[in-house]
Amino acid sequence: MTSVVYRPIPLAGPPWPAEALPLAGGPLFFATVAEHRAGQPPRLVAASALPASARARLTQPRAPIAGLALDRPRIMAVLNVTPDSFSDGGRFLARADALVQARALVAAGADMLDIGGESTRPGAIPVPAEEEIARVVPVIEALREEGIAAPISVDTRNAATARAAITAGADLFNDVSALEHDPESLALAAGTGVAVCLMHARGDPRTMQEAPRYDDVLSEVHAYLAARVEACVAAGIPRARILVDPGIGFGKSVAHNLALLRGLAAFHDLGCAILLGVSRKRFIGALGHAPNPADRVPGSIAAGLQGLRLGAQMLRVHDVAETRQAVALWTAIEEGDARR
């Protein structure tokens, strides 16, 4: 973490106390923060005592991402056009199958499609950019030709793939390497004006799950993402176009993943919207005794709702209809609005 990080503690409600502040302009409020200083245990501080700069970072409404207002939880749907992704590898590699699935995801309530042509599961082998482009670009082009208006994210580490996808109609550059893998990525994102998602990952996908170690996983992931946000801003990518993702399952043990989920609200102090991707991941299988990824839907929803409770603006999921229903119920309970 930076020298001081403020982790808001969202309140259940309504009603909320008069001194409560809105969290990132969304439906949640907070009246207390945990103040984290390097080498010291966190201490509780009244939100009213926050420095003006910290108060602004925590309360300022997040700008729309790829045209999506973030005043309510959003759902990013996973569409892997790969032969080897951990959950659905091979099912949608054919263009026709991918298009059928994309339409189904939008019909089920997806706010955005995240299309990837290279698996980044633990142990995955890198894919040449040319092959990745051949997988994702025809799908994006076909969706745009059909008039599907949902924003499209391209899930790639390669600038060439991102450039081709953006030309075809993608709106967001979602990079598991936080724009570090390819030296051209920062300039590309700045020049095209698309939104970006910066994710933390420890190591390469082939080796990232080989005994990952941290002294303080929340502090280290926060510090990394803070540095990457600043690199983006320096390159000409405004903070308003940036999503941050703590990278659950990317170079983390079960304990690391749980620590990040508990401390997720600390990432609001970066002044960016938060994307959380927990869907069907291994730690859910380990804790929920579900070795088959398709059997991890209940645990995925539970972890996703924990993210929403801490203010995450977007969930990246495989199971859109189930998540949409869960989010609708959670929102109605939290906001006291039965009309949703």
N, C-alpha and C positions, 0 to 999 in steps of 0.2 A: 504494500500500500504506500501511497504518498505519506508525508510526515503526519498528517491528520486526516482521517476519513470518518465521515459521519454516516452511520447506518440507521436510517429511519425505522421505527418500530410501528408498523401500521396498526390502526385501531379497528376493532370490530364495530359495526354500527349500521345505520344511524340509531340514536343521535350521537353527535360528537361534541366534546367539550369546546367551549368558546375559543380556547387558545389553539385548537387543532389547526394544522396547515394541510392544504391539499398536496398529495404526493404526485409529483410530475404532471399535475393538471388532470389526473384521472379520477376515478370514483373513490379512491381510498384517501384517508387522512391519517396524520400522525401528530402526536403532541410531545413525543420523547424520541431522542436519538441515542444510539450507542456511539460514543466517541472512541475511536481506535487510534492510539498513538504507538509508534514503533517501540517494541520492548516493554510495553505496559499492558496490563489487563484493561479491557474496555470499561468505560464508566458511563452511566446514564446522565444525559444532559437534557434539560427542557428545550423544546424546539424554539421557544421564545428567546433563548440565549444564543442561538446560532449566529455566527458571523454572517454579514449580509451576503457575501459571495456563496457560502455554503447553502444558505437559505434559498438563494436564487437557483442553484443547481438542483436542489431537491424538489422545489415547488414549480418551477417553470414548466408550462405545458409542453409536451414533446410535439414537435412538428410532424405533419403527416409524412409517412414513409412510402415511397412509390405510389403516392396518391391516396393512401389509406389513412384516415384520421385515427389517432391513437387514444381517443377518449373512451374506448371500451376494448376489451380483450379481442385480439385478432388471431386467426388461425392460418398458419402457413402449412400447406399440404405437401408431403414428400412424394416426388415422382422420380424414381431411379430408373434411368434407361441404361442399365448395366447388367452384366451377366453374373456379378459376384457381390452385390450389396448384401449386408448381413440379414436383412429381413425379407426383402422381396426381389433379390437379385435374379434376373432372367425373366421375370414375369412380364415386364414391359419393355424389353429390349427391342422388339419389333415395333416399328412406327405405328402401325394400326392399333396394336394393343395399348401403346402409350397414349394415343389420342382418346381411345375409349375410356381409359382410366382417368385422364385429365378431365374429361367432361363429367365423369361420375363424381370426382372430387369437388368440382365447382358446384354441381347440383346438390351435393351433400352439405355444402355450406362453407367451403374453403374460401378465405379472403384472398389468398395468394397461392400460387403454385411454385414450388421449389424444384427445379429440374436439374438433375445431375447425371453426368456421363462417366464419372470415375468414382469407384467405391473408395471411401476413406475409413472403412471398418478396420479394426485391429488386424494386422497382418496383410493388408491389401497391397497389391503390386501396382506401381504407378502406370498410368495409361498415357500414351503419346497424345499431345494436343490435337493432332489431326484426327485421331480416332475419336477422341472426346467430342470434337466439333461435329463429326459425322453422326454421332449419336443424338446430340441435343438440339442442334440447329434446325434440322427438318421438323422436329416436333414443335418447336417454338414458331417457326414459320407457318406451319399448318394451323396452329391454334389462332394465330393472328389473322390468317386468311379466312377462318371460320367466323371471325368476329367475336371471339371470346375476349372479354374486356378485363378479366381479372388480372391484376399485376402478376408478372412472372419474375421469379428469381432464378439466376443461374448459379448452381452450386459447383464452383470450380476454384482451383488454385492457379490456373494458367491464364495469363493476360490474353493470349491469342484466342482462347475459348471464350473468355468474357467478351472480347471485342466482337467476335462473330455473333454471339448470342444477343448482345445489345443491339447490333445492327439488325438482327432478325426480330427484335421486339421485346427483349428482356428489360426489366426496370430496376433490378437490384443485383449487385455483385456480392454473392455470399461466399466468403473465402475462409476455409477452416484454418488457414495460415495467417489470417489478419493482414493480408496483402504483403506478406514477407516472402513467400515462396518464389515469386516471379518479380524481378527488379522493375518490370514495366507496369506492374499493377497499380501502384499509387498514381502515376501520371495518367494512366488510362481512366481510372475512376474519376480523377479530378477533371480531366478533359471532357469526358462524356456527360458529366453531371448526374450520373445515376446514384442511387442510394447504395450504401455498402453495409455489409455485416462483418464485423471483426470478431473472430472466435479465437479463444485460447486453446492451444494444443501443445502438449509437451512431447517433443520428438516427432519422428516420422511415423505415419500409420503402420509401417511394417514392424516397428519396434516399440511403439509408444506405451504398450501395456506390459512391457518387461520390467516389473518391479518399480513403478514410478515412485519418486520420493519428493517430499516437500518439507521444509521446516514449518511453514504456516501456509497452507494451500490457499486460504482466502486472501491473505495479504499478497502472496506472490502472483496469483491470477489477477487480482485488482491492479497491482503495480504494472504488470505486463500490458493489460488492456489500457490503462491510463497512458502509457508510453505510446501505444499504437494509435490511440485517439489523437494525441498531440502530433504524431508524425503525419496523420491524415490532415489535420488542420493546417499544419505547416506546408503541406503539399497543395493546399487549395480545396480540400473537401470540408465543407462546413460541418460543425458538430450536429446540426439539424438533420443531416443526411446519413447519420451513422447509427447503426444498431450495434450493441455489444452482446456477446454470447460467451458465458463462462466455459463452454466446452465440456459439458458433462460427458464422461466416458472417454475423453481424448487425453490419454496419458494420466489417468486418475484411477485410484483404487476405489472400492466401495466406500470406505471411510472418507476419502477425499470428496467423492460425489455428494455424500450426505452433508459434509461441512459446507460445501458450496450452496447446496439447497437451503440450508439453515441461514446462511449469511447472505443470501441473494440480494437483499435490499441494499447492501453496501454499494452495489454497482450503480445505483441511482446517483451516487455522488460524482459519477463521471459526467453527468449532464446529458446522457444519451438514453434513448429507448433501449429496453432489454428484450432480447429474444432468448427463449429457453427451449432447448431441445433435449427431451428426456425419453421420447417415444421408443418403446420396445427395447431399451438398452440393457446391457448385460447386468448391471447392478440390480435392475428390477427383477431379472430372472434369478439372480443369486438370493435376493432377500425374499422374493415371492415364490421360490421353488417352481420356476417356470423356465425350463431349458429351451423350449420352443418360443422364438420371438413372437409368434402369432398369439401365444397365450398370455402375453404381458400387457394386454390392453387395460385391465383394471388398475394395475400398478402404474401404468403410464399416466392414466387420468388422475390418480391420486397425487403423483409427483407434479403433474402439470397444475393442478389446483393449488398446491402449496406455492408454486411460482406465482400464480395470480394473487394469492393472499399477500404476497410480498411485493406486488406491484409490477410484475413482468407484463409487458404490453403485448407480446406475441408468443404463441406456442407453435413449435414446429412438430407436426404429428403425422403419423401414418393413418390413423383411424379418425377420419374427419367427423362422420355422423355421430359417433359415440362422444367425441370430445365436444362437439357443438352442443349436444344435449346437456352434458355436464356443465359446460360454461354458462348456458342459459339458466340452469338451476342455481349455480353458484352466484351469478349476477343478481338474480331475483332475491336471493336470501341476503346477500351483502347490502344491496341497495334498497330492499324493501319494495321492489317494483314487480308486481305480479303480471304486468301487461306484456312482459318480454316473451 
